[in-house]
Structure formats: C-alpha cells, structure tokens
Amino acid sequence: MIVARFEFKPEHASSFVINGSADRNVAEVMFESVESLIETMKEFEDYLVDCLAIVNGKVLSLSSFKIR
C-alpha cells in the first residue's frame, strides 16, 4: 500500500479537497501500486504543486521527477 499526499495549487484546491481553499490544499490518497499513483499524477499534473508518497517506509517528494 502506498500513501500519497497531493498538494494542489490554491486556485484548484476546492475541486479536489473537501473544504478546499488556499490554506487547505492537501489530499491524502492510498494506492495499491506505484503504477496507479503515477497514472493519477499524470492525470492531475497541471493542478499539482507536489506529491509526497510513502513507499516501502521512505518518504519521497515526487515533484522533482518528470512523469512521462
């Protein structure tokens, strides 16, 4: 199981986060695989500031990776 925390751009937070606003722009989602996380990131890349993921006990900031 992979836990991902998506940080959305403030202007888009209300579309993705319950009670989202400029100061509430993070959503936590659980994924079964890295592949499903990557697909979601591809889908929402224009709306994201960053994504932190816990993979095998390590916290990764995925903003520095280019997803193709």
C-alpha positions as CSV (number, residue, x, y, z in Angstrom):
1,M,0.0,0.0,0.0
2,I,1.3,3.5,-0.9
3,V,0.1,6.6,0.9
4,A,0.3,9.8,-1.3
5,R,-0.4,13.3,-0.2
6,F,-1.2,15.6,-3.1
7,E,-0.7,19.3,-2.7
8,F,-2.9,21.2,-5.1
9,K,-2.4,24.7,-6.5
10,P,-4.5,27.0,-4.3
11,E,-6.8,28.0,-7.2
12,H,-7.7,24.4,-7.8
13,A,-7.9,23.0,-4.2
14,S,-11.6,23.4,-3.9
15,S,-12.1,21.0,-6.8
16,F,-10.1,18.2,-5.2
17,V,-10.0,18.7,-1.4
18,I,-13.0,18.5,0.9
19,N,-13.5,22.1,2.1
20,G,-10.5,23.0,0.0
21,S,-9.2,26.6,-0.1
22,A,-5.9,28.4,-0.5
23,D,-4.9,27.3,3.0
24,R,-6.4,23.8,2.8
25,N,-5.0,22.2,-0.4
26,V,-3.7,18.8,0.6
27,A,-5.5,15.5,0.0
28,E,-4.3,12.1,1.1
29,V,-5.0,9.0,-1.1
30,M,-4.0,5.4,-0.8
31,F,-2.9,3.4,-3.8
32,E,-2.3,-0.3,-4.4
33,S,0.7,0.2,-6.7
34,V,3.3,2.8,-7.9
35,E,1.8,2.5,-11.4
36,S,-1.6,3.6,-10.2
37,L,-0.1,6.6,-8.3
38,I,1.8,7.6,-11.5
39,E,-1.3,7.4,-13.6
40,T,-3.1,9.7,-11.1
41,M,-0.2,12.1,-11.1
42,K,-0.3,12.2,-14.9
43,E,-4.0,13.0,-14.9
44,F,-3.7,15.9,-12.4
45,E,-0.2,17.2,-13.1
46,D,-1.5,20.6,-14.2
47,Y,-3.2,21.1,-10.8
48,L,-0.4,19.8,-8.5
49,V,2.3,21.7,-6.6
50,D,3.8,18.5,-5.1
51,C,3.1,14.9,-4.2
52,L,4.7,13.2,-1.2
53,A,4.5,9.4,-1.2
54,I,5.4,6.8,1.5
55,V,6.9,3.9,-0.4
56,N,8.5,1.0,1.5
57,G,8.8,3.1,4.6
58,K,10.5,6.0,2.8
59,V,9.0,9.4,2.1
60,L,9.6,10.6,-1.4
61,S,8.8,14.1,-2.8
62,L,7.7,13.4,-6.4
63,S,7.8,17.0,-7.6
64,S,11.4,16.6,-8.7
65,F,10.6,13.6,-11.0
66,K,9.3,14.1,-14.6
67,I,6.4,11.8,-15.2
68,R,6.0,10.8,-18.9
